[in-house]
Amino acid sequence: MRDEIIKLLKKSGNISDETISEIRDVDIHDFANLVKDIGKQETDYIKASEISKDLNTKYIGKNLYIYNEVSSTNTVAKFLSENNAENGSIVISEKQTDARGRSGKSWESPLGGVWLSIILQPDVDHSHIPLITLATGVAVAKTLEKIGVENPEIKWPNDIIIRNKKVCGILTEAVAKFNTIENVIIGVGIDANLDIEEFPEELQDGTTTLEKELGRKGDANLLIRIFLEEFEKISELFNHEGYEEILKEWRKRSYTIGKIVEIRKPYNKYYDGYVVGISKEGALVVEKIDGSLEKVISGECIIKN
């Protein structure tokens, strides 16, 4: 985290190479207010004023930190969460140079997409934290429906699919201290106004963008505003233990239930199965070839043709 925050400070022009060499032994958290100040400066593509205009939320998005470029919005959000950022604060970047996904995968996120992270302080039992990823998927799907996307689906646990191609990924990370979860960081990356050819060749066949699906460029600021409103609605359900309602909405949009899949678990444990449903804890319920049922809490789920 330290090196990523230093890169942000350097990129913003707030510290020089000479200063960087001098602060190597300084507590990076001493620069938290400066990082916050940079996030309040005017940016070119994503506009705080446009997002905030008519934003109908109580706490989600009331604090916006927007950057031209960061390594990862999740990293900056984690840093700010450790430095008194308010519940519901949002970190947005026009570009990411080292975005992270599940299983440690990383990639660049170019200008034109929506790359953001939410700092959440959920007041629920820790056993329900995994449902946050599913709830976020519902919020993204509802957002896409509102802007005219037909039938966006959710692939367990963290991808949004349009016509069998990925358009959004979600990464949830817990920030814990003394075995207590203090914050949850929810990263959301939506391929909005992007050209498929901008993606690495190996990703192009399985990826789509909102621009391609809708046949036009969209308003990224409006997209973010709608998403923040939908996220707060689903977050309120989560905070008031409306888990079954969240799962009902998730099941309606599931891309995974009813499919033959390959489950990839740690330590090279792979097996095929049929997805029966999803449990109340958010685990995937898979019927294995021998007829037994297994709840998959973590791992990778590959849809088989």
C-alpha positions as CSV (number, residue, x, y, z in Angstrom):
1,M,0.0,0.0,0.0
2,R,2.8,2.4,0.9
3,D,4.4,2.4,-2.5
4,E,1.0,2.8,-4.2
5,I,0.2,5.9,-2.1
6,I,3.6,7.4,-2.8
7,K,3.0,6.9,-6.6
8,L,-0.3,8.7,-6.2
9,L,1.3,11.6,-4.5
10,K,4.1,11.8,-7.1
11,K,1.7,11.5,-10.0
12,S,-0.4,14.4,-8.6
13,G,2.7,16.6,-8.6
14,N,2.5,17.1,-4.8
15,I,5.9,15.6,-4.0
16,S,9.2,15.4,-5.9
17,D,11.6,12.5,-6.3
18,E,13.9,14.2,-3.8
19,T,11.0,14.3,-1.3
20,I,10.1,10.7,-1.9
21,S,13.7,9.6,-1.0
22,E,13.3,11.6,2.2
23,I,10.0,10.3,3.4
24,R,10.7,6.6,3.0
25,D,10.9,6.2,6.8
26,V,7.9,8.5,7.5
27,D,4.5,7.0,8.4
28,I,2.6,7.1,5.1
29,H,-0.6,7.8,7.1
30,D,0.7,11.2,7.8
31,F,-0.2,12.0,4.2
32,A,-3.8,11.0,4.5
33,N,-5.2,14.5,4.5
34,L,-3.1,15.3,1.4
35,V,-4.5,12.2,-0.4
36,K,-8.0,13.3,0.5
37,D,-7.3,16.8,-0.8
38,I,-6.1,15.5,-4.1
39,G,-9.3,13.5,-4.4
40,K,-11.3,16.7,-4.1
41,Q,-9.5,18.4,-7.0
42,E,-11.1,18.8,-10.5
43,T,-10.8,15.9,-12.8
44,D,-11.3,15.7,-16.6
45,Y,-13.7,12.8,-17.3
46,I,-15.5,12.0,-14.0
47,K,-17.1,15.1,-12.3
48,A,-18.0,15.2,-8.7
49,S,-20.5,18.0,-9.4
50,E,-22.3,15.9,-12.0
51,I,-22.5,12.9,-9.7
52,S,-23.7,14.8,-6.7
53,K,-26.3,16.8,-8.7
54,D,-29.7,15.2,-7.8
55,L,-28.0,12.3,-6.0
56,N,-30.8,10.8,-3.9
57,T,-28.9,9.0,-1.1
58,K,-28.5,9.5,2.6
59,Y,-24.9,8.5,3.0
60,I,-23.6,6.6,0.0
61,G,-21.5,9.0,-2.2
62,K,-21.9,12.0,0.1
63,N,-18.1,11.9,0.2
64,L,-16.4,11.6,-3.2
65,Y,-12.7,11.2,-3.8
66,I,-11.9,11.3,-7.5
67,Y,-8.5,10.9,-9.0
68,N,-7.0,11.1,-12.5
69,E,-5.0,7.9,-12.0
70,V,-4.3,5.4,-9.2
71,S,-2.9,1.9,-9.1
72,S,-6.1,0.6,-7.6
73,T,-9.2,2.3,-6.2
74,N,-9.5,-0.5,-3.6
75,T,-6.0,0.3,-2.3
76,V,-6.8,4.0,-2.0
77,A,-10.1,3.2,-0.4
78,K,-8.5,0.9,2.1
79,F,-5.9,3.6,2.9
80,L,-8.7,6.2,3.4
81,S,-10.8,3.8,5.5
82,E,-7.8,3.5,7.9
83,N,-7.7,7.3,8.1
84,N,-11.3,8.2,9.2
85,A,-13.0,8.2,5.9
86,E,-16.8,8.2,6.5
87,N,-19.1,5.3,5.9
88,G,-20.3,5.4,2.3
89,S,-17.3,7.3,1.0
90,I,-16.5,6.6,-2.7
91,V,-13.1,6.5,-4.3
92,I,-13.2,6.9,-8.1
93,S,-10.3,7.0,-10.6
94,E,-10.4,7.8,-14.3
95,K,-7.7,5.2,-14.8
96,Q,-6.2,2.4,-12.9
97,T,-2.7,1.1,-13.6
98,D,-2.8,-2.1,-11.5
99,A,-6.4,-3.0,-10.8
100,R,-6.9,-6.2,-8.9
101,G,-9.3,-9.1,-9.3
102,R,-10.0,-12.4,-7.8
103,S,-7.1,-14.8,-7.4
104,G,-4.6,-11.9,-7.6
105,K,-5.1,-11.2,-11.3
106,S,-4.3,-7.6,-12.3
107,W,-4.7,-5.4,-15.3
108,E,-4.9,-1.8,-16.5
109,S,-8.2,0.0,-16.5
110,P,-8.2,2.7,-19.3
111,L,-10.0,6.0,-19.6
112,G,-13.7,5.5,-20.4
113,G,-14.6,2.9,-17.9
114,V,-16.1,3.3,-14.4
115,W,-13.6,2.3,-11.8
116,L,-14.7,2.9,-8.2
117,S,-14.6,1.6,-4.6
118,I,-17.0,1.9,-1.8
119,I,-16.0,2.2,1.9
120,L,-18.7,0.5,3.9
121,Q,-19.0,-0.1,7.6
122,P,-21.8,-2.7,7.8
123,D,-23.3,-3.3,11.2
124,V,-24.2,-7.0,10.7
125,D,-22.9,-10.3,11.8
126,H,-19.6,-11.2,10.1
127,S,-21.1,-14.4,8.7
128,H,-23.2,-12.3,6.3
129,I,-20.3,-10.3,4.9
130,P,-20.0,-12.6,1.8
131,L,-23.5,-11.5,0.8
132,I,-22.2,-8.0,0.2
133,T,-20.7,-9.1,-3.1
134,L,-24.0,-10.6,-4.3
135,A,-25.9,-7.5,-3.1
136,T,-23.5,-5.3,-5.1
137,G,-24.1,-7.5,-8.2
138,V,-27.8,-6.8,-7.8
139,A,-27.2,-3.1,-7.6
140,V,-25.0,-3.1,-10.7
141,A,-27.6,-5.2,-12.7
142,K,-30.4,-2.9,-11.7
143,T,-28.3,0.1,-12.7
144,L,-27.7,-1.4,-16.2
145,E,-31.5,-2.1,-16.5
146,K,-32.2,1.5,-15.8
147,I,-29.9,2.8,-18.6
148,G,-31.5,0.4,-21.1
149,V,-29.5,-2.8,-21.0
150,E,-31.7,-5.8,-21.6
151,N,-31.3,-8.8,-19.3
152,P,-28.0,-8.2,-17.5
153,E,-27.2,-11.4,-15.5
154,I,-25.0,-12.1,-12.5
155,K,-22.4,-14.8,-12.6
156,W,-21.5,-16.1,-9.2
157,P,-19.9,-14.6,-7.3
158,N,-18.7,-11.3,-8.8
159,D,-19.3,-10.8,-12.6
160,I,-22.1,-9.0,-14.5
161,I,-22.8,-10.6,-17.9
162,I,-24.5,-9.3,-21.0
163,R,-25.3,-11.8,-23.8
164,N,-22.7,-14.3,-22.4
165,K,-19.9,-11.7,-22.1
166,K,-18.5,-9.9,-19.0
167,V,-19.1,-6.2,-18.6
168,C,-18.4,-5.7,-14.9
169,G,-16.4,-7.2,-12.1
170,I,-16.7,-6.8,-8.3
171,L,-14.0,-7.3,-5.7
172,T,-14.8,-7.2,-2.0
173,E,-12.1,-6.9,0.6
174,A,-12.4,-6.7,4.4
175,V,-10.3,-4.4,6.5
176,A,-9.8,-6.0,9.9
177,K,-8.1,-5.0,13.1
178,F,-7.7,-7.4,16.1
179,N,-9.9,-10.0,14.3
180,T,-12.7,-7.4,14.0
181,I,-13.9,-6.3,10.6
182,E,-13.9,-2.5,10.7
183,N,-14.6,-1.7,7.0
184,V,-15.5,-3.5,3.8
185,I,-14.0,-2.2,0.6
186,I,-16.2,-3.0,-2.5
187,G,-14.4,-2.5,-5.8
188,V,-16.6,-2.2,-8.9
189,G,-15.2,-2.0,-12.5
190,I,-17.7,-1.4,-15.3
191,D,-16.6,-1.4,-19.0
192,A,-18.5,1.6,-20.0
193,N,-17.3,3.8,-22.9
194,L,-14.5,1.5,-24.1
195,D,-13.5,-0.1,-27.4
196,I,-13.1,-3.9,-27.1
197,E,-9.9,-3.6,-29.1
198,E,-8.4,-1.7,-26.1
199,F,-8.5,-4.9,-24.1
200,P,-5.8,-7.6,-24.1
201,E,-6.4,-10.0,-27.0
202,E,-7.0,-12.9,-24.7
203,L,-9.9,-11.1,-23.0
204,Q,-11.6,-9.7,-26.1
205,D,-13.8,-12.8,-26.9
206,G,-15.3,-12.9,-23.4
207,T,-15.8,-9.2,-22.8
208,T,-18.2,-6.6,-23.8
209,T,-18.8,-2.9,-23.1
210,L,-21.9,-0.7,-22.5
211,E,-20.9,1.4,-25.5
212,K,-21.1,-1.8,-27.7
213,E,-24.3,-3.1,-26.2
214,L,-26.2,0.2,-26.3
215,G,-24.7,1.4,-29.6
216,R,-23.7,4.7,-28.1
217,K,-21.5,6.4,-25.6
218,G,-23.1,6.9,-22.2
219,D,-22.8,9.5,-19.5
220,A,-20.4,7.9,-17.0
221,N,-21.3,10.5,-14.3
222,L,-25.0,9.6,-14.6
223,L,-24.2,5.9,-14.5
224,I,-22.2,6.3,-11.3
225,R,-25.1,8.4,-9.7
226,I,-27.7,5.7,-10.6
227,F,-25.4,3.0,-9.2
228,L,-24.8,4.8,-5.9
229,E,-28.6,5.2,-5.5
230,E,-29.2,1.5,-6.3
231,F,-26.3,0.4,-4.0
232,E,-27.7,2.4,-1.1
233,K,-31.1,0.7,-1.5
234,I,-29.6,-2.7,-1.5
235,S,-27.2,-1.7,1.4
236,E,-30.2,-0.7,3.5
237,L,-31.8,-4.1,2.9
238,F,-28.5,-5.7,3.9
239,N,-28.3,-3.6,7.1
240,H,-31.8,-4.5,8.1
241,E,-31.2,-8.2,7.5
242,G,-33.3,-8.4,4.3
243,Y,-31.0,-11.2,3.1
244,E,-33.8,-13.2,1.5
245,E,-35.0,-10.3,-0.6
246,I,-31.4,-9.7,-1.8
247,L,-31.1,-13.4,-2.7
248,K,-34.5,-13.3,-4.5
249,E,-33.3,-10.4,-6.6
250,W,-30.0,-12.2,-7.3
251,R,-31.7,-15.5,-8.3
252,K,-33.9,-13.6,-10.8
253,R,-30.8,-12.4,-12.6
254,S,-28.6,-15.5,-12.1
255,Y,-26.4,-16.5,-15.0
256,T,-25.1,-19.5,-13.1
257,I,-28.0,-21.4,-11.7
258,G,-29.0,-24.3,-14.0
259,K,-25.6,-24.4,-15.7
260,I,-23.0,-27.2,-15.9
261,V,-19.8,-25.7,-14.4
262,E,-16.3,-26.5,-13.4
263,I,-15.4,-25.5,-9.9
264,R,-11.8,-24.6,-9.3
265,K,-10.8,-24.5,-5.6
266,P,-7.5,-23.9,-3.9
267,Y,-4.7,-26.5,-4.2
268,N,-5.7,-27.6,-7.7
269,K,-9.0,-29.2,-6.7
270,Y,-11.2,-29.1,-9.8
271,Y,-14.6,-30.9,-10.4
272,D,-17.6,-30.6,-12.6
273,G,-21.1,-30.2,-11.4
274,Y,-24.6,-28.8,-12.0
275,V,-25.6,-25.6,-10.2
276,V,-28.8,-26.2,-8.2
277,G,-29.0,-22.8,-6.5
278,I,-27.6,-20.5,-3.9
279,S,-27.7,-20.9,-0.2
280,K,-28.9,-18.3,2.3
281,E,-25.2,-17.6,3.1
282,G,-24.5,-16.8,-0.5
283,A,-22.7,-20.1,-1.3
284,L,-23.2,-21.8,-4.6
285,V,-25.0,-25.2,-4.3
286,V,-23.5,-27.6,-6.7
287,E,-24.6,-31.2,-7.5
288,K,-21.5,-33.2,-8.2
289,I,-21.3,-36.1,-10.6
290,D,-21.8,-38.6,-7.8
291,G,-25.1,-37.0,-6.9
292,S,-23.8,-35.3,-3.7
293,L,-24.4,-31.7,-3.0
294,E,-21.6,-29.3,-2.1
295,K,-21.8,-25.6,-0.9
296,V,-19.0,-23.6,-2.6
297,I,-18.1,-20.6,-0.5
298,S,-15.0,-19.6,-2.4
299,G,-13.2,-20.5,-5.6
300,E,-13.6,-20.0,-9.3
301,C,-16.7,-21.1,-11.2
302,I,-16.2,-21.7,-15.0
303,I,-19.4,-22.1,-17.1
304,K,-19.0,-25.1,-19.5
305,N,-20.4,-25.0,-23.0
